[in-house]
Amino acid sequence: VSTQSTGMSMQFAAAVFFLIAIPDIPLAENTKWTLENVCCLVGLVFVSGSISGIYLWTSELAPTSHRGTIFALCSGAARIGSFLGPYIFNNLKPITHKAVPLGIMAVLSFFGAVGSFLL
């Protein structure tokens, strides 16, 4: 199995779990765990796995002379993403419907899967 297909499938799975997390369904009567909690955690695992795969795949794609610059650009993009994630959930969730932040994460994961497919 190639790194490209692994990263693509992990990003697609993350998008699916972020969409499944939208309904507010409690998992048990006496706990605070909901379907949203569990699906977001599973989606986070898939996103983390795809980031690890993309890091390896980038080193395969880049020629040796450009590899440092490409890794620096990818690191900068990851820092922007790590800033936007908490912003989306902490600032948008109280003022919008709960589906908006989860939908944004699902769409971004889906675009990542499509981008992996096109490369």
N, C-alpha and C positions, 0 to 999 in steps of 0.2 A: 504494500500500500504506500503510495507516494505521500510526501509531506503536504503537497497541494490538496489532495483529496481529503486528508485528515483534517487540515485546518478548515477547509470548506465545510465539511460535515459537522465539525464542532461549532462553527459559527451559525450554521443553519439550525442545529439543535438548540443553541442558546436562544435564537430568535423564537423558536417554537415554545420553549419553556417560559420566556418572557410574555408571550401571548396567552399561555395557559394560566399565568399568574393573575390575570385581570379579574376574574370573578372572585368575590369575597365569600369563600366557603370555609367554615371552620373544620378542622380535621377531627377534633374530639370535643366533648362537652366541657371538660374541666381544664382545658389548656388554652393558651393564647396563640398557639400555632395555627396558622391558616394555610390555605393552598398557596397564597401569595408568598409567604415566608419560605416554604419548602421549594417552590418553583424558582424563586429568585436565587436561592442558594445553589440549586442544581445548575441554573443558567450561569451563575458566577464561576462554577467549576469548569463548564464548557468554555467560557470566555478566557479563563486563565490557561486552559490547555491549548486553545487556539493561539494565544499570544506566544506561548513557548514554541509551538510549531512554526509560527510565522518567523520567529527569531532565527530558527534553524534554516528555514526556507530562504530567507533573505541572504544568508551567507552562501547558499548554493547559486542564487541568481546573479549576485553581484560579481563583477570581475575584481581581481585582487587590487588593482590600482584605484578603484572607486569604493571599495568596501567600507572604509572608515567613514567617508562622507555619507554613505547610505545608512550606516548604522546610527550616525549622529542625527540624521533627519528622522529616522524611525523613533529614536529616543525622544526627540522633541515632540513628535506627534503623540507618543505615549504619555508624555507629561501633560499635554493639552487635554487628552482624554481623561487622565486621572483628575484633572481639575474640573472637567465638565460633568463627570459622573455624580459626585456629591451635589453639585449645583442643580442638576436636573432633578434629583430626588428630594433634596432638602428644601428647595425654593419653589419648585413647580407643584409638588404634591399637595401642599396645603391650599393653594389657590385655584387649582384645576381639578378636573376629575381624575380619579386614581389611574385610569387607563392611559392618560397622556404620557407620563414618564415611562411607563412600561412599554407603551407603543413606540416611543422614541428609541428606547433601547432595542426593541425587536427590529425596528426598521434599520437601525445602524448595524446590527448583527447580520441582517439579511443582505445589506449592501456590501458588507465585508465578505460574505460568502459568494456573492456574485462577482465581486472584484477578484477573489481568489480563482474563481472559475475562468474569468477572462484572461488572467495572466497565464 
